[in-house]
Amino acid sequence: MAAERSALPKLRLETFFVTCAPGIEPLLHGELRALRLAKLERQVGGARFEGTIEDAWRVNLWSRVGVRVLLRLTRFDAATGDALHAGASAVDWSRFVRPDGTIRVDAQSSESALDHTHFVEQRVKDAVADSFRAQHGVRPSVDLDDPELSIHVHLSRDRCTLSADTSGDSLHKRGWRRFQGRAPLAETLAAAVVLQSGWDRRAPLLDPFCGSGTILVEAALLAGGVAPGSFRERFGFERWPAHDAPRWRALVQETRAQARFPAKMLLLGSDADAAAIEGARENVASAGLEGRIGLESAGVEAFEPKRGWNAWIVTNPPYGERVGREQDLVPLYRRFGSILRERCAGYRVAILSGNPALAKALALEPERRTPLKNGALDCELLELAP
């Protein structure tokens, strides 16, 4: 065994940054801390850590709230296009893409002389192409939809950070969703809502506005210790030239074997939209959760939670952005607030709200408000104890 260990290649230490939606940084930091990552630091918009590419594999598999795992390649001053080109040219891009492969470059810029992101993307693309052309006589081409390598450029105060995206697609694309619905909640935000609610992973969890079932599915995966990334067909790093496929497959198999659902797990969802419930059933089945989540086509007026339960209500009611008009939703919120007051003593309630006027119609004062983003929309997670 000792000989086998010594034969394994020693992996280099790298610096990684895991991105997340605004307001979710504390939750992301907590789950990365549970993975025992080195030199972990919470930052605005995500968290930084140091580790090997295998640590990045684990984060891609296990992060429920992270969006992308970026491998930092270099940092340098870039106040001009030539400086940007020179800095990008110094990277050994052959680690991440073949000479005839495909790339995509995405840029962000703030408080920098190079404030035109399309120009920044073009100059970095040219640097990659020129480097390969000089060494191999061929160059990677651009593929905006399905590149072998996604390159991230971040400019802040003329300081450039270049990163390779280990994730590929955003991590909210778990792979289990088959039905979208009219206003689907991103899987990462749904997981954040469940985690922030404080649900103990054993008590009953109810969602009376379940839509396509995202909150319930993410709650079940959390309770069962199922790695959310284990559904994915592919991550970005799997397309890199030096990817160790056998080692990666072994990690995925080991991860899947760790799943253990509680003996008694009660997750119940309902929605007034019968088509949404049918779609939710598709999603539940796709996630391998049939028999673990109960679903019913019913409006909030039929919501009758049992009195005296030690239960959680975690939900995302419509708030007039993509589903329903604000003035039409006020009676629904009033009725829901009345049900919470009359029947839910002892419950814990977490409601994702994107409309303060509708939240006020609940006639309940939250114990805590957590600002979150649902896409570009400012929201709050309201935590109540009726």
C-alpha positions as CSV (number, residue, x, y, z in Angstrom):
1,M,0.0,0.0,0.0
2,A,2.8,2.4,0.9
3,A,4.4,1.7,-2.5
4,E,1.1,2.4,-4.2
5,R,0.8,5.8,-2.5
6,S,4.3,6.8,-3.4
7,A,3.6,6.0,-7.0
8,L,0.7,8.4,-7.2
9,P,1.6,11.7,-8.9
10,K,2.0,14.6,-6.5
11,L,-0.6,17.2,-7.3
12,R,0.4,20.9,-7.4
13,L,-1.2,23.4,-5.1
14,E,-3.3,26.1,-6.8
15,T,-5.4,29.1,-5.8
16,F,-9.1,28.8,-6.4
17,F,-12.1,31.1,-6.1
18,V,-15.7,29.8,-5.8
19,T,-18.3,32.3,-6.9
20,C,-21.8,32.6,-5.5
21,A,-24.8,35.0,-5.6
22,P,-24.7,38.1,-3.4
23,G,-25.8,37.4,0.2
24,I,-24.9,33.7,0.1
25,E,-21.2,34.1,1.0
26,P,-21.6,32.9,4.6
27,L,-23.3,29.7,3.5
28,L,-20.7,29.0,0.9
29,H,-17.9,29.6,3.4
30,G,-19.6,27.1,5.8
31,E,-19.8,24.3,3.2
32,L,-16.3,24.8,2.0
33,R,-15.1,24.8,5.6
34,A,-16.8,21.4,6.0
35,L,-14.7,20.2,3.1
36,R,-11.6,21.1,5.1
37,L,-10.0,23.2,2.4
38,A,-6.7,25.0,3.2
39,K,-6.3,28.8,3.6
40,L,-10.1,29.3,3.2
41,E,-11.1,33.0,3.1
42,R,-14.6,34.4,2.6
43,Q,-14.6,37.3,0.2
44,V,-17.2,39.5,-1.6
45,G,-19.0,37.3,-4.2
46,G,-17.5,34.0,-3.1
47,A,-14.6,32.4,-1.2
48,R,-11.0,31.7,-1.9
49,F,-9.0,28.6,-1.0
50,E,-5.7,26.8,-1.8
51,G,-5.6,23.2,-2.8
52,T,-5.1,20.7,-5.6
53,I,-7.2,20.0,-8.7
54,E,-8.8,17.2,-6.7
55,D,-10.0,19.7,-4.1
56,A,-11.6,21.6,-6.9
57,W,-13.3,18.3,-8.0
58,R,-14.7,17.9,-4.5
59,V,-16.1,21.5,-4.5
60,N,-17.7,21.0,-7.8
61,L,-19.3,17.8,-6.6
62,W,-20.4,19.0,-3.1
63,S,-21.1,22.7,-3.2
64,R,-24.8,23.4,-3.1
65,V,-24.7,27.1,-3.3
66,G,-21.5,27.8,-5.3
67,V,-21.9,28.9,-8.9
68,R,-18.4,28.3,-10.4
69,V,-15.0,27.1,-9.2
70,L,-12.3,29.2,-10.9
71,L,-8.6,28.2,-10.9
72,R,-6.5,31.4,-10.7
73,L,-3.8,31.4,-13.3
74,T,-2.1,34.7,-12.9
75,R,-2.4,38.3,-11.7
76,F,-0.7,41.3,-13.2
77,D,-1.1,45.0,-13.9
78,A,-3.0,45.7,-17.1
79,A,-3.7,49.4,-17.8
80,T,-3.2,49.0,-21.5
81,G,-4.2,46.4,-24.2
82,D,-0.5,45.6,-24.8
83,A,0.0,44.9,-21.1
84,L,-3.1,42.7,-21.0
85,H,-1.9,40.8,-24.1
86,A,1.6,40.3,-22.6
87,G,0.3,39.0,-19.3
88,A,-2.1,36.6,-20.9
89,S,0.6,35.4,-23.3
90,A,2.8,34.3,-20.3
91,V,0.3,31.6,-19.2
92,D,0.9,28.0,-20.3
93,W,-2.5,27.5,-21.9
94,S,-1.6,24.0,-23.1
95,R,-2.4,22.7,-19.6
96,F,-6.1,23.5,-20.3
97,V,-6.8,23.2,-24.0
98,R,-5.4,21.5,-27.1
99,P,-3.9,23.6,-29.9
100,D,-6.9,22.9,-32.1
101,G,-9.4,23.0,-29.2
102,T,-12.1,25.6,-28.4
103,I,-12.2,28.5,-25.9
104,R,-14.5,31.2,-24.6
105,V,-13.4,34.4,-22.8
106,D,-15.6,36.3,-20.5
107,A,-14.5,39.6,-18.9
108,Q,-15.5,41.9,-16.1
109,S,-14.1,45.4,-15.5
110,S,-14.4,47.9,-12.8
111,E,-12.5,51.1,-12.1
112,S,-10.0,50.3,-14.8
113,A,-8.7,52.0,-17.9
114,L,-9.7,49.0,-20.0
115,D,-13.4,49.3,-19.4
116,H,-14.7,47.9,-22.6
117,T,-15.2,44.2,-21.8
118,H,-15.5,43.1,-25.5
119,F,-12.1,44.6,-26.2
120,V,-10.6,42.9,-23.1
121,E,-12.0,39.5,-24.2
122,Q,-10.7,40.0,-27.7
123,R,-7.1,40.8,-26.5
124,V,-7.0,37.8,-24.2
125,K,-8.3,35.6,-27.0
126,D,-5.6,37.0,-29.3
127,A,-3.0,36.3,-26.7
128,V,-4.1,32.6,-26.4
129,A,-4.2,32.2,-30.1
130,D,-0.8,33.9,-30.7
131,S,0.8,31.7,-28.0
132,F,-0.4,28.4,-29.7
133,R,0.3,29.6,-33.2
134,A,3.9,30.4,-32.3
135,Q,4.4,27.0,-30.7
136,H,2.3,24.7,-32.8
137,G,1.3,26.5,-36.0
138,V,-2.4,26.2,-35.1
139,R,-4.6,28.0,-32.7
140,P,-7.8,27.3,-30.7
141,S,-11.1,28.6,-32.1
142,V,-13.9,30.4,-30.3
143,D,-17.0,28.4,-29.2
144,L,-19.4,30.5,-27.2
145,D,-21.8,27.6,-26.5
146,D,-19.7,24.6,-25.6
147,P,-16.0,25.5,-25.2
148,E,-13.4,23.1,-24.0
149,L,-12.0,25.9,-21.9
150,S,-13.8,28.9,-20.4
151,I,-11.4,31.8,-19.4
152,H,-12.5,34.4,-16.9
153,V,-10.9,37.9,-16.9
154,H,-11.4,40.1,-13.9
155,L,-10.1,43.7,-14.1
156,S,-10.2,45.9,-11.0
157,R,-8.3,49.1,-10.7
158,D,-6.1,48.1,-13.6
159,R,-5.2,44.8,-11.9
160,C,-6.0,41.7,-14.0
161,T,-6.8,38.2,-12.7
162,L,-7.0,35.4,-15.3
163,S,-8.8,32.2,-14.3
164,A,-9.7,28.9,-15.9
165,D,-13.3,27.7,-15.1
166,T,-13.1,24.2,-13.7
167,S,-16.9,23.9,-13.6
168,G,-17.9,24.6,-17.3
169,D,-21.7,25.2,-17.0
170,S,-22.9,27.0,-13.9
171,L,-23.2,24.7,-10.9
172,H,-26.9,25.4,-10.6
173,K,-27.3,23.1,-13.6
174,R,-27.3,20.0,-11.5
175,G,-28.6,17.7,-14.2
176,W,-31.7,16.4,-12.6
177,R,-34.2,19.0,-13.8
178,R,-36.5,17.9,-16.6
179,F,-39.3,20.4,-16.2
180,Q,-38.7,24.2,-15.9
181,G,-42.0,25.7,-15.2
182,R,-42.9,29.4,-15.5
183,A,-40.6,30.8,-12.9
184,P,-38.1,28.1,-11.7
185,L,-35.9,28.9,-8.8
186,A,-32.2,28.3,-9.4
187,E,-31.1,25.1,-7.7
188,T,-28.3,27.0,-5.9
189,L,-30.7,29.6,-4.5
190,A,-33.2,26.9,-3.5
191,A,-30.4,25.1,-1.6
192,A,-29.4,28.4,0.0
193,V,-33.0,29.0,1.2
194,V,-33.1,25.6,2.8
195,L,-29.8,25.9,4.5
196,Q,-30.5,29.4,5.7
197,S,-33.9,28.3,7.1
198,G,-32.0,26.2,9.6
199,W,-33.9,23.0,8.7
200,D,-32.6,20.1,10.8
201,R,-32.8,17.6,7.9
202,R,-35.1,15.3,9.9
203,A,-38.3,17.3,10.7
204,P,-41.2,17.5,8.2
205,L,-40.6,20.1,5.5
206,L,-43.6,21.6,3.6
207,D,-43.7,23.8,0.5
208,P,-47.3,25.1,-0.3
209,F,-46.0,26.9,-3.4
210,C,-43.7,24.2,-4.7
211,G,-43.9,24.9,-8.4
212,S,-41.4,22.6,-10.2
213,G,-40.3,21.2,-6.9
214,T,-36.8,22.8,-6.7
215,I,-36.9,23.5,-2.9
216,L,-38.1,20.0,-2.1
217,V,-35.6,18.3,-4.3
218,E,-32.7,20.3,-2.9
219,A,-33.9,19.6,0.6
220,A,-34.1,15.9,0.0
221,L,-30.6,15.8,-1.5
222,L,-29.3,17.7,1.5
223,A,-31.0,15.3,4.0
224,G,-29.7,12.3,2.1
225,G,-26.1,13.6,1.9
226,V,-26.3,13.4,-1.9
227,A,-23.7,15.4,-3.7
228,P,-25.5,17.8,-6.0
229,G,-22.8,17.6,-8.6
230,S,-23.1,13.8,-8.9
231,F,-26.0,14.2,-11.4
232,R,-23.8,16.2,-13.9
233,E,-22.8,14.6,-17.1
234,R,-19.6,16.7,-17.3
235,F,-17.6,19.4,-15.7
236,G,-15.2,21.8,-17.4
237,F,-12.0,20.2,-16.0
238,E,-12.9,16.8,-17.6
239,R,-12.0,18.3,-21.0
240,W,-8.6,19.5,-20.0
241,P,-5.7,17.5,-21.6
242,A,-4.1,16.2,-18.4
243,H,-7.4,15.2,-16.7
244,D,-7.1,12.0,-14.7
245,A,-10.3,10.3,-15.7
246,P,-9.9,7.0,-13.7
247,R,-9.2,8.9,-10.6
248,W,-12.2,11.2,-11.2
249,R,-14.5,8.3,-11.8
250,A,-13.4,6.6,-8.6
251,L,-14.1,9.8,-6.6
252,V,-17.6,10.1,-8.2
253,Q,-18.4,6.5,-7.3
254,E,-17.2,6.9,-3.8
255,T,-19.3,10.1,-3.4
256,R,-22.4,8.4,-4.7
257,A,-21.9,5.5,-2.2
258,Q,-22.0,8.0,0.7
259,A,-25.7,8.9,0.3
260,R,-27.8,7.9,3.2
261,F,-31.4,9.0,3.5
262,P,-33.1,9.3,7.0
263,A,-35.4,6.3,7.8
264,K,-38.3,8.7,8.2
265,M,-38.3,11.8,5.9
266,L,-41.4,13.7,5.2
267,L,-41.3,16.3,2.4
268,L,-44.6,17.5,1.1
269,G,-45.3,20.0,-1.7
270,S,-48.5,21.5,-3.2
271,D,-49.3,24.0,-5.8
272,A,-52.4,25.4,-7.4
273,D,-50.9,24.8,-10.9
274,A,-51.7,21.2,-11.8
275,A,-49.2,21.3,-14.7
276,A,-46.5,22.5,-12.3
277,I,-47.2,19.5,-10.1
278,E,-46.9,17.1,-13.0
279,G,-43.6,18.7,-13.9
280,A,-42.4,18.5,-10.3
281,R,-43.1,14.8,-10.4
282,E,-40.8,14.5,-13.4
283,N,-38.1,16.4,-11.6
284,V,-38.5,14.2,-8.4
285,A,-38.2,11.1,-10.5
286,S,-35.2,12.3,-12.4
287,A,-33.4,13.0,-9.1
288,G,-34.1,9.5,-7.9
289,L,-36.4,10.7,-5.2
290,E,-39.7,8.9,-6.0
291,G,-41.4,7.9,-2.8
292,R,-39.5,10.4,-0.8
293,I,-41.4,13.6,-1.7
294,G,-45.2,13.9,-1.7
295,L,-46.8,16.2,-4.2
296,E,-50.4,17.5,-4.5
297,S,-52.3,19.8,-6.8
298,A,-54.0,22.2,-4.4
299,G,-54.2,25.9,-3.8
300,V,-53.2,27.6,-0.5
301,E,-56.8,27.7,0.6
302,A,-56.5,23.9,1.0
303,F,-53.2,24.0,2.9
304,E,-53.9,22.5,6.3
305,P,-50.7,21.8,8.2
306,K,-51.1,19.7,11.2
307,R,-51.2,21.6,14.5
308,G,-48.4,20.8,16.9
309,W,-45.9,19.5,14.4
310,N,-42.2,20.3,14.9
311,A,-42.0,21.2,11.2
312,W,-40.6,23.7,8.7
313,I,-42.4,25.6,6.0
314,V,-39.9,26.6,3.3
315,T,-41.4,28.2,0.3
316,N,-41.1,30.7,-2.6
317,P,-44.6,32.2,-3.2
318,P,-45.3,34.2,-6.4
319,Y,-44.5,37.8,-6.0
320,G,-45.7,39.5,-9.2
321,E,-42.5,39.4,-11.3
322,R,-43.0,36.5,-13.6
323,V,-46.1,34.9,-12.0
324,G,-49.2,36.9,-11.2
325,R,-49.8,40.6,-10.6
326,E,-49.1,42.2,-7.3
327,Q,-52.6,43.5,-6.7
328,D,-54.1,40.0,-7.5
329,L,-51.7,38.3,-5.1
330,V,-52.5,40.4,-1.9
331,P,-55.5,38.1,-1.0
332,L,-53.4,35.0,-1.4
333,Y,-50.7,36.4,1.0
334,R,-53.4,37.5,3.5
335,R,-54.8,34.0,3.5
336,F,-51.4,32.4,3.8
337,G,-50.5,34.6,6.7
338,S,-53.8,33.7,8.4
339,I,-53.1,30.0,8.0
340,L,-49.6,30.5,9.5
341,R,-51.0,32.3,12.5
342,E,-53.9,30.0,13.1
343,R,-52.4,26.6,12.5
344,C,-48.6,26.8,12.6
345,A,-47.6,27.5,16.2
346,G,-44.3,25.8,16.9
347,Y,-43.4,25.7,13.2
348,R,-40.4,27.4,11.6
349,V,-41.2,29.3,8.5
350,A,-38.8,30.6,5.8
351,I,-40.3,32.6,2.9
352,L,-38.4,34.0,-0.1
353,S,-39.9,37.3,-0.8
354,G,-39.3,39.6,-3.7
355,N,-42.0,42.1,-2.9
356,P,-42.2,44.1,0.4
357,A,-45.8,45.0,-0.1
358,L,-46.9,41.4,-0.4
359,A,-44.7,40.4,2.5
360,K,-46.4,43.0,4.6
361,A,-49.8,41.4,3.7
362,L,-48.7,38.3,5.7
363,A,-49.2,40.4,8.8
364,L,-46.3,38.6,10.5
365,E,-43.1,40.2,11.8
366,P,-40.0,38.2,10.7
367,E,-37.5,37.3,13.3
368,R,-34.7,37.7,10.7
369,R,-34.4,39.1,7.2
370,T,-31.6,37.9,4.9
371,P,-31.0,39.9,1.7
372,L,-30.6,37.6,-1.3
373,K,-30.6,37.9,-5.1
374,N,-33.0,35.9,-7.3
375,G,-31.2,36.5,-10.6
376,A,-31.2,40.3,-10.9
377,L,-34.1,40.7,-8.5
378,D,-33.5,41.9,-4.9
379,C,-35.2,39.5,-2.5
380,E,-35.3,38.8,1.2
381,L,-35.5,35.5,3.0
382,L,-38.1,36.1,5.8
383,E,-37.7,33.8,8.8
384,L,-40.8,33.6,11.0
385,A,-42.0,31.8,14.1
386,P,-45.9,32.2,14.0
